Amino acid sequence: MSEMAEIGGRAPIPINVEAGKSYWWCACGRSQTQPFCDGSHKDTGLAPKKQDITEAKTVAWCGCKH
């Protein structure tokens, strides 16, 4: 089991998000659907972070996982 996140990208990942939706941000860096979780964290000791969005906007999601 590894508890070190991999770098998922070297720059913020801007995504337009919708009000009233929840997004699961990848915390392990292994997801193929960056910046969001695809379940690749299994057996890493890391878990995605739920983000509840209250207003439509553009969010610059962290890619480096630090």
Order of alpha helices (4+ residues) and beta strands (2+ residues): beta-beta-beta-beta
